[in-house]
Amino acid sequence: MKSLAYVMLAVAAVMATGCDEFNRSSSVAVIDLDQLARALGRDDVIAQQINQATQQLSAQLTEVARSLQQELEEERSRYEVVGEEAEKEMQERTQAANVRLQQTQALAQQRAQEFRQAVINNFRAEVMPYASEVARQRGAKAVITVATPMIWYDSSVDITSDVIAKMRAAGHASGEGSDS
């Protein structure tokens, strides 16, 4: 029984001294990229870039649909004799055109998503040196973004306002329209 008490005492001592070291070496900083973008006036710029790309892809998609429709109309006008065979062939061509249109739509959506991610990644890359500097100054070993799955974090690990200040000081925004 005495040996169990010694083991428990030893574990408690290790936990008491080791936990503090663990907390220092595993510190994580949190940053809210949405708040950062708003404070620097970049949220509107990012939204405009994504919107423009989406509109361009939409216009291209509309042109592809118009072109496919025109091809189908030309095919229909070639068939003077309307018979069962001709009708079946037109249905197959129409179906093939619809498949091409759906594939083009899927590709356009994929490209829009890729562009959106590229714009966000560019912003992250711009923020990274400032976030890492602030995080290191606070003793953090990692920076994570505020995200939907995050349930809670202590506001003392939030470096967003410090990063905003550093980026403003470096001339990344005029600071107008800031939420901070």
C-alpha positions in Angstrom: 0.0 0.0 0.0 2.9 2.3 0.8 4.5 1.7 -2.6 1.2 2.6 -4.3 1.3 5.9 -2.4 4.9 6.6 -3.4 4.0 5.8 -7.1 1.0 8.2 -6.9 3.1 10.9 -5.3 5.8 10.5 -7.9 3.3 10.7 -10.8 1.7 13.8 -9.2 5.1 15.4 -8.9 6.0 14.7 -12.5 2.6 15.9 -13.6 2.9 19.1 -11.6 6.3 20.0 -12.9 6.0 18.4 -16.4 2.7 19.9 -17.3 4.0 23.4 -17.1 6.8 22.6 -19.4 4.4 20.8 -21.8 2.2 23.9 -21.9 5.1 26.1 -22.7 6.4 23.9 -25.5 3.1 23.2 -27.1 1.6 26.7 -27.1 -0.7 27.4 -30.0 -1.8 30.8 -31.3 -5.1 31.5 -32.9 -5.8 33.9 -35.8 -9.1 35.0 -37.3 -8.4 35.5 -41.0 -11.8 36.9 -41.7 -11.4 39.5 -39.1 -7.9 40.2 -40.4 -9.2 40.6 -44.0 -12.0 43.0 -42.8 -9.6 45.1 -40.7 -7.2 45.5 -43.6 -9.9 46.1 -46.2 -9.0 43.0 -48.0 -12.3 41.2 -47.7 -13.9 43.3 -50.4 -10.9 42.9 -52.7 -10.9 39.1 -52.2 -14.7 39.0 -52.8 -14.3 41.1 -56.0 -11.6 38.9 -57.3 -13.6 35.7 -56.7 -16.7 37.4 -58.1 -14.9 38.5 -61.3 -13.6 35.0 -61.9 -17.0 33.5 -61.3 -18.6 35.9 -63.8 -15.9 35.2 -66.4 -16.5 31.4 -66.0 -20.2 31.9 -66.1 -19.9 33.9 -69.3 -17.7 31.2 -70.8 -20.3 28.6 -69.7 -23.1 30.6 -71.3 -21.1 30.7 -74.6 -20.5 27.0 -74.5 -24.2 26.4 -73.9 -25.1 28.7 -76.8 -22.7 27.0 -79.1 -24.0 23.6 -78.3 -27.6 24.8 -78.8 -26.6 26.3 -82.2 -24.9 23.0 -83.2 -28.1 21.1 -82.3 -30.2 23.5 -84.3 -28.0 23.1 -87.3 -28.2 19.3 -87.0 -32.0 19.5 -86.8 -32.2 21.7 -90.0 -30.1 19.1 -91.9 -32.7 16.4 -91.3 -35.5 17.1 -93.7 -36.9 13.7 -93.5 -38.4 13.1 -90.1 -38.5 9.5 -89.3 -38.0 7.2 -86.4 -34.3 6.8 -87.2 -33.6 10.5 -87.6 -35.5 11.3 -84.4 -33.5 8.7 -82.5 -30.2 10.1 -83.8 -31.3 13.6 -82.8 -32.1 12.4 -79.3 -28.7 10.8 -79.0 -27.0 14.0 -80.2 -29.1 16.1 -77.8 -28.1 13.8 -75.0 -24.4 14.0 -75.9 -24.7 17.8 -76.0 -26.3 17.8 -72.6 -23.5 15.5 -71.2 -20.9 17.9 -72.7 -22.7 20.9 -71.1 -22.8 19.1 -67.7 -19.1 18.3 -67.9 -18.3 21.9 -68.8 -20.4 23.1 -65.9 -18.6 20.8 -63.5 -15.2 21.9 -64.8 -16.3 25.6 -64.4 -17.3 25.0 -60.8 -14.0 23.2 -60.1 -12.0 26.1 -61.7 -14.0 28.6 -59.6 -13.3 26.7 -56.4 -9.6 26.4 -57.4 -9.4 30.1 -58.0 -11.1 30.9 -54.7 -8.7 28.7 -52.9 -5.7 30.3 -54.7 -6.8 33.8 -53.7 -7.2 32.6 -50.1 -3.9 30.9 -50.1 -2.2 34.1 -51.4 -3.7 36.0 -48.5 -2.5 33.4 -46.1 1.0 33.5 -47.6 0.9 37.3 -47.1 -0.2 37.0 -43.5 2.2 34.1 -42.6 5.4 36.1 -41.9 3.5 38.5 -39.6 1.6 35.8 -37.8 4.7 33.7 -37.3 6.6 36.6 -35.9 3.8 37.5 -33.4 3.4 33.8 -32.5 7.1 33.4 -31.8 7.1 36.5 -29.7 4.4 35.0 -27.6 6.2 31.6 -27.4 3.8 29.8 -29.6 4.9 26.8 -31.7 1.9 26.8 -34.1 -0.7 29.1 -35.5 -4.2 27.9 -36.3 -7.1 29.7 -37.8 -10.4 30.2 -36.2 -12.6 27.6 -37.9 -16.1 26.3 -37.6 -15.1 23.0 -35.9 -13.4 25.1 -33.2 -15.6 25.1 -30.2 -13.7 27.4 -27.9 -10.3 29.0 -27.3 -8.9 31.3 -24.7 -8.7 34.8 -26.1 -5.1 35.2 -24.7 -3.9 33.0 -27.6 -5.6 35.1 -30.2 -2.9 37.0 -32.2 -5.3 38.6 -34.8 -5.1 42.2 -33.5 -1.3 42.0 -33.2 -1.0 40.8 -36.7 -3.3 43.5 -38.0 -1.2 46.1 -36.3 2.1 44.7 -37.7 0.6 44.4 -41.2 -0.8 48.0 -41.0 2.6 49.2 -39.8 4.2 47.5 -42.9 1.7 49.3 -45.2 -0.6 46.5 -46.1 -3.7 48.6 -45.5 -4.9 52.1 -44.9 -6.7 50.9 -41.8 -10.0 52.5 -42.9 -13.1 50.5 -42.2 -11.5 48.4 -39.6 -13.4 46.2 -37.2 -10.7 46.0 -34.6 
